[in-house]
């Protein structure tokens, strides 16, 4: 058995995580700006009622980031 190089590990695990960092960072920024630091105390329904566009943007960026992370 031999050790894998970093390139081979990235190919096996679905890609480099650093490719999707900007998308996840944008999602966190939108959440912090829209809901503030105490937004986690509200339920998902309250977040949707307050700002459905922000929630949709966060979900879209998370999906896009996951898609980018899974590319080889």
Residue pairs with C-beta under 8 A, 6 or more apart in sequence:
4 12
10 16
10 72
11 72
14 69
14 70
14 71
14 72
15 68
15 69
15 70
15 71
15 72
16 69
17 69
19 68
19 69
19 71
20 64
20 65
20 66
20 68
20 69
21 65
23 61
23 62
23 64
23 65
23 68
24 61
24 62
24 65
26 61
27 57
27 58
27 61
27 62
27 65
30 54
30 57
30 58
30 61
31 39
31 54
31 58
33 54
34 50
34 51
34 54
35 42
35 47
35 50
35 51
35 54
39 47
42 50
44 55
47 54
47 55
48 55
